Amino acid sequence: MTENFWAIINWSYQFTPMLAQRPTVTRLADSVAADLERRILEGSLKPADRLPAERTLALELGVSRPSLREAIQKLVSKGLLTTRQGGGTYVTNRLEAHFVDPWQDMLKDHPLLHRDLLEFRQMLESQAAALAADRATDADINRLDTAHANLQAVYADGDLEACINADVAFHQAVAEASHNVLIGHLTASLMKVIHGHVSNNLENLHARPQRWNKLAAQHRTIWQAIRERAPNKAARAASEHIDFVRQSIEDSAVDQARRMSALRRLGDAGE
């Protein structure tokens, strides 16, 4: 009986490695899911980005395609990825949508919120610039160099839509160089909320060459301060930039009110 007992134990040990390996696929899928989630959080995978082809991504991550599929399904269930039949897998805007949508609606109904948003943007961007000056890697600096060069080029060219996109891209590059995940995502969300604000302000500044040149100089100062690794200087430059934006918006509102008043007087005079 003792011999039979040990025979059973020995037989069971033959299958122990197989049993121990079974959870490995799940653990590997969890690891892959965490890797992809980290890329979404840090901004290297952005909303609407399409993931590489399954085979390519599996090779890049060094995992099997079944493990990759399981990892993707985990993030689909979290709402971070979405799959399209025959069309690949895409990053969703879940991290932004719940912030952007309600605030865009509120801004339409409550104009005074624009002031509060600018105050928040000032705090966010000055801190982002300071952290970027302290933490930016060589890759971050290269990206900032490219973003700033593109910004200067489109400012000189005068294409307003290109200017808006380049302006947003520059500020986003600064935010992501801060290496603070929340700053990166909040900046992206905030820029979407105030997109109309940015567009109108740049349009008004574009019609005033002196102010337009001053805006370009402010971006250059922020960029140089980050490259010089000067956090206080970078924070001050970013803060002064938002002060300038705020004043420009207020001046624009006053100008618009004067134009409307003048048009009304013309209308009254013609009656």
FENVENGI-V728153 format. One record per residue. N is the residue number from 1. RES is the residue in three letters. PHI is phi in degrees with one decimal (none if undefined). NEAR is the number of other C-alpha atoms within 8 Angstrom. Layout:
n: [N:N]
res: [RES:RES]
phi: [PHI:PHI]
near: [NEAR:NEAR]
This chain:
n: [1:2:3:4:5:6:7:8:9:10:11:12:13:14:15:16:17:18:19:20:21:22:23:24:25:26:27:28:29:30:31:32:33:34:35:36:37:38:39:40:41:42:43:44:45:46:47:48:49:50:51:52:53:54:55:56:57:58:59:60:61:62:63:64:65:66:67:68:69:70:71:72:73:74:75:76:77:78:79:80:81:82:83:84:85:86:87:88:89:90:91:92:93:94:95:96:97:98:99:100:101:102:103:104:105:106:107:108:109:110:111:112:113:114:115:116:117:118:119:120:121:122:123:124:125:126:127:128:129:130:131:132:133:134:135:136:137:138:139:140:141:142:143:144:145:146:147:148:149:150:151:152:153:154:155:156:157:158:159:160:161:162:163:164:165:166:167:168:169:170:171:172:173:174:175:176:177:178:179:180:181:182:183:184:185:186:187:188:189:190:191:192:193:194:195:196:197:198:199:200:201:202:203:204:205:206:207:208:209:210:211:212:213:214:215:216:217:218:219:220:221:222:223:224:225:226:227:228:229:230:231:232:233:234:235:236:237:238:239:240:241:242:243:244:245:246:247:248:249:250:251:252:253:254:255:256:257:258:259:260:261:262:263:264:265:266:267:268:269:270:271]
res: [MET:THR:GLU:ASN:PHE:TRP:ALA:ILE:ILE:ASN:TRP:SER:TYR:GLN:PHE:THR:PRO:MET:LEU:ALA:GLN:ARG:PRO:THR:VAL:THR:ARG:LEU:ALA:ASP:SER:VAL:ALA:ALA:ASP:LEU:GLU:ARG:ARG:ILE:LEU:GLU:GLY:SER:LEU:LYS:PRO:ALA:ASP:ARG:LEU:PRO:ALA:GLU:ARG:THR:LEU:ALA:LEU:GLU:LEU:GLY:VAL:SER:ARG:PRO:SER:LEU:ARG:GLU:ALA:ILE:GLN:LYS:LEU:VAL:SER:LYS:GLY:LEU:LEU:THR:THR:ARG:GLN:GLY:GLY:GLY:THR:TYR:VAL:THR:ASN:ARG:LEU:GLU:ALA:HIS:PHE:VAL:ASP:PRO:TRP:GLN:ASP:MET:LEU:LYS:ASP:HIS:PRO:LEU:LEU:HIS:ARG:ASP:LEU:LEU:GLU:PHE:ARG:GLN:MET:LEU:GLU:SER:GLN:ALA:ALA:ALA:LEU:ALA:ALA:ASP:ARG:ALA:THR:ASP:ALA:ASP:ILE:ASN:ARG:LEU:ASP:THR:ALA:HIS:ALA:ASN:LEU:GLN:ALA:VAL:TYR:ALA:ASP:GLY:ASP:LEU:GLU:ALA:CYS:ILE:ASN:ALA:ASP:VAL:ALA:PHE:HIS:GLN:ALA:VAL:ALA:GLU:ALA:SER:HIS:ASN:VAL:LEU:ILE:GLY:HIS:LEU:THR:ALA:SER:LEU:MET:LYS:VAL:ILE:HIS:GLY:HIS:VAL:SER:ASN:ASN:LEU:GLU:ASN:LEU:HIS:ALA:ARG:PRO:GLN:ARG:TRP:ASN:LYS:LEU:ALA:ALA:GLN:HIS:ARG:THR:ILE:TRP:GLN:ALA:ILE:ARG:GLU:ARG:ALA:PRO:ASN:LYS:ALA:ALA:ARG:ALA:ALA:SER:GLU:HIS:ILE:ASP:PHE:VAL:ARG:GLN:SER:ILE:GLU:ASP:SER:ALA:VAL:ASP:GLN:ALA:ARG:ARG:MET:SER:ALA:LEU:ARG:ARG:LEU:GLY:ASP:ALA:GLY:GLU]
phi: [none:-62.6:-62.7:-64.9:-60.4:-68.9:-64.3:-66.3:-60.6:-62.9:-64.8:-67.6:-64.1:-61.9:-99.3:-59.7:-58.0:-64.6:-66.8:-70.1:-80.0:-58.1:-71.6:-60.0:-60.5:-64.5:-64.1:-65.9:-62.5:-61.8:-65.5:-66.0:-60.7:-65.0:-63.9:-65.3:-64.5:-63.7:-65.6:-68.1:-64.1:-80.1:93.6:-74.0:-115.6:-108.2:-51.6:81.2:-66.8:-96.1:-66.5:-57.9:-54.9:-52.6:-63.2:-62.6:-68.1:-62.1:-66.8:-61.6:-86.1:70.1:-131.2:-77.3:-66.4:-60.3:-65.2:-64.3:-61.2:-65.2:-63.8:-62.6:-63.1:-61.7:-77.6:-64.2:-66.3:-80.8:86.4:-88.7:-125.7:-137.2:-108.8:-117.8:-57.6:72.3:-123.5:92.5:-119.2:-126.4:-78.6:-85.8:-105.2:-58.0:-69.8:-107.5:-57.8:-68.8:-91.8:-69.5:-56.6:-66.4:-72.6:-62.2:-66.0:-64.9:-62.1:-64.4:-93.1:-133.4:-56.1:-64.6:-65.2:-59.0:-63.4:-64.4:-64.4:-66.7:-63.3:-66.2:-62.3:-62.7:-62.8:-65.6:-75.5:-68.3:-68.1:-61.4:-64.3:-63.2:-67.1:-63.3:-62.8:-88.6:-115.0:-56.2:-86.5:-60.7:-64.4:-63.4:-62.8:-61.6:-66.5:-63.3:-58.6:-65.3:-63.2:-70.3:-62.0:-65.4:-60.4:-63.8:-65.4:-74.8:-62.3:-70.3:-72.9:91.4:-72.5:-62.6:-63.1:-65.3:-63.6:-61.9:-64.1:-69.5:-62.5:-63.0:-63.2:-64.4:-65.2:-69.2:-63.7:-63.7:-60.6:-74.3:-71.8:-72.5:55.3:-121.3:-58.0:-65.9:-61.8:-60.2:-74.3:-66.3:-64.1:-60.3:-66.5:-63.0:-63.8:-70.5:-62.2:-102.2:-54.9:-62.3:-59.7:-60.8:-60.8:-64.0:-66.1:-65.4:-63.0:-67.2:-68.1:-61.8:-80.6:-125.9:-51.0:-63.9:-71.4:-61.7:-66.5:-66.5:-61.8:-61.5:-65.4:-65.7:-62.6:-63.7:-64.4:-60.7:-60.3:-65.5:-64.3:-67.9:-65.1:-81.6:59.4:-116.5:-57.1:-64.6:-65.3:-65.5:-63.5:-64.8:-64.4:-66.4:-65.1:-65.8:-62.1:-70.1:-58.0:-65.0:-62.1:-60.4:-64.1:-63.8:-65.6:-65.0:-63.2:-64.2:-63.9:-65.0:-60.8:-63.6:-63.2:-66.1:-63.3:-64.1:-63.4:-63.7:-65.3:-64.8:-64.5:-62.9:-63.9:-64.7:-69.2:-82.7:-76.2]
near: [4:5:6:7:8:8:8:8:8:8:8:8:8:7:8:8:8:7:7:8:8:8:7:8:9:9:8:10:12:9:9:12:12:8:8:8:10:8:10:11:10:11:11:7:10:8:8:8:8:8:9:6:7:8:7:8:10:12:9:6:7:6:9:8:9:6:13:13:8:9:13:10:8:9:12:11:8:7:9:13:13:10:9:7:5:4:6:10:10:12:15:11:9:8:9:11:9:8:9:12:9:8:9:10:8:9:11:7:6:7:7:7:9:8:8:8:8:10:8:8:11:12:9:10:14:14:9:14:17:16:13:16:16:11:9:14:7:6:7:10:11:8:9:12:9:8:12:12:8:9:12:9:8:12:10:6:6:8:8:9:7:8:13:11:8:12:9:9:9:12:10:11:12:12:16:14:14:17:12:8:10:6:12:15:12:9:14:10:12:10:9:8:11:9:8:7:7:9:10:8:12:11:9:9:11:11:7:8:8:6:9:11:8:8:9:10:8:11:10:9:10:13:12:8:14:16:9:7:8:12:14:7:10:17:14:9:13:14:12:8:11:11:9:8:9:10:8:10:9:8:8:10:8:8:8:8:8:8:8:8:8:8:8:8:8:8:8:7:6:5:4]
